[in-house]
């Protein structure tokens, strides 16, 4: 049984371990050196309670983390504060098993309840699994930046997928803090 819960600082080591292979051998991340546990903990804290960090666990007594998803600021300018960017990473063993859909679905439900207007998913291309996952939870392709990243001896395109979470209002409503409301599942 898979369980989805809010990530805690104690999950930083497991999160760093899941992310490391994506950095070292893949192109899903444009980082070159995988961040260590302390850096992941710092990144989690930098969300300042506004943006969710979620983990998927095996649901057994040990509750081993098998995937994580998080939201972050889309851009620095204040006018962007109603929109967030999302990311998800899974262990190789859990990829393709439905864990991603459960985890990312929980992320979308939570962001919607918080009051964010849109979420943006950034996908390095090609990446059929990530595209299928994003589209399964409502994201739609918006565009592609061609050859904007160079890693592992190749130029990489980056695609942008977007999901409307709430109808844009005038004036907009400030999103609620994740720390004040917690995980939401529809």
KANORMO-V492673 format. One record per backbone hydrogen bond with DSSP energy under -0.5 kcal/mol. NH is the residue of the N-H (numbers start at 1). CO is the residue of the C=O. If there is no record, write none. Layout:
nh->(NH	NH)
co->(CO	CO)
This chain:
nh->(3	5	7	11	12	15	16	17	18	19	20	21	22	22	23	24	25	26	26	29	40	41	42	43	44	45	46	47	47	48	50	51	54	55	56	57	58	66	67	68	69	70	71	72	74	80	81	83	84	85	86	87	89	91	94	95	97	99	102	103	104	105	106	107	108	109	110	111	112	113	114	115	115	116	117	118	119	120	121	122	123	123	125	131	132	133	134	135	136	137	137	138	139	140	142	143	145	146	148	149	151	151	154	156	157	158	159	160	161	162	163	165	165	166	176	178	178	179	180	181	181	182)
co->(57	55	53	8	9	11	12	13	14	15	16	17	18	19	19	20	21	21	22	22	36	37	38	39	40	41	42	43	44	45	47	47	69	5	67	3	64	56	56	89	54	87	52	85	83	77	78	80	118	72	120	70	68	66	91	91	94	94	98	99	100	101	102	103	104	105	106	107	108	109	110	111	112	111	82	82	163	84	161	86	121	159	157	127	128	129	130	131	132	133	134	135	134	162	160	160	158	144	156	156	149	154	151	149	125	145	123	143	121	140	119	117	163	117	114	49	50	49	177	177	178	178)
